């Protein structure tokens, strides 16, 4: 029984979500192999070989794999899938794009967003926006899984000594090509890996107030900035700041929610945070049901006072 983890990387280094995914794969029993599919990605493959718990790194290098196009990575995974009992992806935009294609081509069911491995064929996953947990048994010979990374502590990125096997890459698909990307520049920590997150809600009223109130607190705490879906839909914050079931799932050491009422879809994205602080003038706001510390106050007064105290 061997699990194959599909590494997420930038052709130079391994992304943090892969460490959580490897932790989940290790609990499935047996060895853990990591596929690094990229272009000029020898550095990423070498980094993967250093990860604790990895017994082999498979390095496929081809120009068509440079940008992680789903069609090309899917073909690469399928070329070696027969050797594995579990094929494991992070439940990130990339993983969610590739895993269903692999499952469909293998004609097996996919188990999505797992938060616990109960046994090699049985897994726990959230349903109803995290209001209930389902136990799912996969009876297919090959299990295709996506992992909610906040449910597993990451393995150590150093100390391993896995062998790196170079694999002849599958030819790139003629039906797709990479045209370009627009990547938002951000000096702050990346939202899904940040240790501290300060989020704002629709109560802020405008993008100007969002920056005026939330940014100074985030600056003081060296925190990433997040937002509720309502704030994003209203144009107060960019889409990539959205926290929630339809945004990013986060679990920082500290999550500060300012003016966020706590809709179910938002709570699903942040309730695994280690410490949750809520500031809201509505004492009945659902956010207080998951908060470790709650302050019933006007955020336009309380947040600047907090910044001043820090």
C-alpha positions in Angstrom: 0.0 0.0 0.0 1.6 3.2 -1.2 0.2 6.8 -1.4 1.1 9.3 -4.1 1.0 12.9 -3.1 0.8 15.5 -5.9 3.2 18.3 -4.9 2.3 21.9 -5.3 5.3 24.0 -6.1 6.6 26.9 -8.1 9.4 24.9 -9.8 11.8 26.1 -7.2 10.3 25.3 -3.8 7.5 23.2 -2.3 4.3 25.0 -1.2 3.3 24.6 2.5 0.0 22.9 1.6 2.0 19.9 0.4 3.4 19.3 3.9 -0.1 19.0 5.3 -1.1 16.7 2.5 1.9 14.4 3.1 0.8 14.2 6.8 -2.6 12.9 5.7 -1.1 10.5 3.2 1.2 9.1 5.8 -1.9 8.2 7.9 -3.3 6.0 5.1 -0.6 3.4 5.8 2.4 2.4 3.8 5.0 4.5 2.0 4.5 8.0 0.7 5.8 9.0 -2.7 5.6 12.6 -4.0 5.2 13.6 -7.7 6.9 16.8 -8.7 5.6 17.6 -12.1 7.1 20.8 -13.5 9.7 22.3 -15.8 13.2 23.0 -14.6 11.9 21.9 -11.3 15.0 20.0 -10.0 15.2 22.4 -7.0 11.6 21.6 -6.1 12.2 17.9 -6.4 15.3 18.2 -4.2 13.3 20.1 -1.6 10.6 17.4 -1.7 13.2 14.7 -1.0 14.1 16.5 2.2 10.6 16.3 3.6 10.2 13.9 6.6 8.2 10.8 5.8 8.7 10.8 2.1 10.3 7.6 0.7 10.5 8.5 -3.0 10.2 11.6 -5.1 9.2 11.2 -8.8 10.3 14.1 -10.9 8.7 14.6 -14.3 10.1 17.5 -16.2 8.4 18.9 -19.4 7.7 22.4 -20.7 3.9 21.7 -20.7 4.1 21.1 -16.9 5.7 24.4 -16.1 2.4 26.1 -15.0 0.5 23.2 -13.6 -2.1 23.1 -16.3 -4.7 20.6 -15.2 -4.9 18.6 -18.4 -1.1 18.0 -18.5 -0.7 17.2 -14.8 -3.7 14.8 -15.0 -2.1 12.9 -17.8 1.1 12.7 -15.8 -0.7 11.3 -12.8 -2.6 8.8 -14.8 0.6 7.5 -16.3 1.7 6.2 -12.9 -1.6 5.9 -11.0 -1.7 2.1 -11.4 1.1 1.7 -8.8 -0.7 3.4 -6.0 -3.5 2.7 -3.6 -4.1 6.4 -2.7 -3.7 9.5 -4.9 -3.7 12.5 -2.6 -4.1 16.2 -3.4 -4.4 19.3 -1.3 -7.9 20.8 -1.4 -6.6 24.0 -3.0 -7.7 25.5 -6.3 -5.0 23.5 -8.1 -5.9 20.2 -6.3 -9.6 20.7 -6.8 -8.9 21.3 -10.5 -6.9 18.1 -11.1 -8.3 15.5 -8.7 -11.8 15.2 -10.2 -10.2 14.7 -13.6 -8.0 11.9 -12.3 -10.9 10.2 -10.5 -13.1 10.4 -13.6 -10.5 8.9 -15.8 -9.9 6.1 -13.3 -13.7 5.6 -13.0 -13.5 5.8 -9.2 -15.3 8.0 -6.6 -13.4 10.9 -5.1 -13.5 11.7 -1.4 -13.2 15.4 -1.0 -11.9 17.7 1.7 -11.0 15.0 4.2 -10.1 16.2 7.7 -9.3 12.9 9.3 -8.0 9.5 8.2 -9.9 6.8 10.2 -8.5 3.8 8.3 -6.9 3.3 4.9 -10.4 3.3 3.3 -12.4 5.4 5.7 -12.3 9.1 6.1 -14.0 12.0 7.8 -15.1 15.1 5.9 -17.3 18.1 6.7 -20.8 18.5 5.1 -23.4 21.2 5.3 -20.8 23.9 5.5 -19.1 22.2 8.4 -22.2 21.8 10.6 -21.9 18.1 10.4 -19.1 15.6 9.9 -19.6 12.6 7.6 -17.7 9.3 7.8 -17.1 8.1 4.2 -15.8 4.6 3.2 -14.2 4.4 -0.2 -14.4 0.9 -1.7 -12.5 1.6 -5.0 -9.1 -0.1 -5.4 -7.6 3.4 -5.9 -8.7 6.1 -3.5 -8.5 9.7 -4.9 -8.5 12.2 -2.0 -8.4 15.9 -1.5 -7.2 17.1 1.9 -8.4 20.0 3.9 -4.9 21.2 5.0 -6.2 22.8 8.2 -7.2 19.4 9.4 -3.6 18.0 9.5 -0.5 19.4 11.1 2.3 19.7 8.5 5.2 17.3 8.5 8.7 18.7 8.9 10.2 20.1 5.7 13.7 18.9 6.5 15.5 15.8 7.7 14.3 13.4 5.1 16.5 11.6 2.5 14.2 10.3 -0.1 15.5 9.0 -3.5 14.6 11.2 -6.5 13.6 9.2 -9.6 13.5 11.0 -12.9 10.5 10.0 -15.0 9.9 10.6 -18.7 7.2 13.1 -18.9 4.0 12.6 -20.8 3.7 14.8 -23.9 1.8 18.0 -23.3 -1.8 18.2 -24.6 -2.3 20.0 -27.9 -5.7 21.3 -26.7 -4.4 23.7 -24.0 -1.7 26.3 -23.8 -0.6 28.7 -21.1 -1.2 32.3 -22.2 -0.3 34.3 -19.1 -1.2 35.1 -15.5 -1.9 38.1 -13.4 -0.6 37.6 -9.9 -1.5 40.0 -7.2 1.5 41.5 -5.4 1.3 41.4 -1.7 3.9 42.1 0.9 1.8 40.5 3.7 1.9 36.8 4.6 -0.1 34.5 2.3 -3.6 34.1 3.7 -3.7 30.3 3.9 -0.3 30.0 5.6 -0.4 33.2 7.8 -0.1 32.8 11.6 -2.3 35.9 12.2 -5.2 37.1 10.2 -7.3 40.2 10.6 -10.6 40.1 8.7 -13.2 42.7 8.1 -16.9 42.4 7.2 -19.6 44.4 5.5 -20.1 46.5 8.6 -17.0 48.6 7.6 -19.2 50.2 4.9 -16.6 51.1 2.3 -13.1 50.1 0.9 -11.8 53.3 2.4 -13.0 52.4 5.9 -11.7 48.9 5.4 -8.2 50.2 4.8 -8.5 52.9 7.5 -9.6 50.5 10.2 -8.2 47.0 9.3 -4.9 47.9 7.7 -3.3 49.5 10.8 -4.2 46.5 13.0 -2.8 44.1 10.5 0.4 46.2 10.2 0.8 46.1 14.0 0.4 42.3 14.1 2.3 41.6 10.8 -0.9 39.8 9.8 -2.5 38.8 6.6 -5.8 40.5 5.7 -9.0 38.7 5.1 -12.6 39.6 4.4 -16.1 38.1 4.6 -17.9 37.2 1.3 -20.3 40.1 1.9 -17.3 42.6 2.1 -15.8 41.1 -1.0 -19.1 41.2 -2.9 -19.6 44.8 -1.9 -16.2 45.7 -3.3 -14.5 46.6 0.0 -11.8 44.0 -0.4 -10.3 41.9 -3.3 -11.5 38.4 -4.1 -8.3 36.7 -2.9 -8.9 38.0 0.6 -12.2 36.1 1.0 -12.3 33.6 3.9 -15.1 31.0 3.9 -16.6 28.0 2.3 -16.5 29.7 -1.2 -13.2 31.4 -0.4 -10.1 30.2 1.5 -10.0 27.8 4.4 -7.7 29.1 7.1 -6.5 28.0 10.5 -4.1 30.6 11.9 -2.8 30.9 15.4 -4.9 34.0 15.8 -8.0 35.1 13.8 -9.5 38.6 14.5 -12.9 39.2 13.0 -14.0 42.8 12.8 -17.6 43.6 12.0 -18.3 40.0 10.7 -21.6 38.6 11.8 -20.6 35.0 11.3 -22.6 33.5 8.4 -22.3 29.7 8.2 -20.2 29.9 5.0 -17.7 32.2 6.7 -17.5 30.1 9.9 -16.7 27.0 7.8 -13.6 28.8 6.6 -12.1 29.9 9.9 -13.5 28.0 12.8 -10.4 25.8 13.1 -8.3 28.8 14.0 -6.5 28.3 17.3 -7.7 31.5 18.9 -10.6 33.5 17.5 -11.3 37.1 18.6 -14.6 38.7 17.5 -15.4 42.4 17.6 -19.1 43.2 16.8 -21.7 45.6 18.2 -24.4 42.9 17.8 -24.3 40.7 20.9 -26.4 38.1 19.2 -24.0 37.7 16.2 -23.3 34.1 15.4 -19.5 34.8 15.3 -19.6 34.9 19.1 -20.6 31.2 19.2 -17.1 30.2 17.9 -15.1 33.0 19.4 -12.6 32.4 22.2 -12.8 36.1 23.1 -15.7 38.4 22.1 -16.0 42.2 22.4 -19.4 43.7 22.0 -18.4 47.2 20.8 -18.4 49.6 17.8 -15.5 48.4 15.7 -14.8 52.0 14.6 -14.0 52.8 18.2 -12.6 49.5 19.5 -10.2 48.7 16.7 -8.3 52.1 16.7 -8.1 51.8 20.5 -6.6 48.3 20.1 -4.1 49.6 17.6 -3.2 52.4 20.0 -2.7 50.0 22.9 -0.5 47.8 20.7 
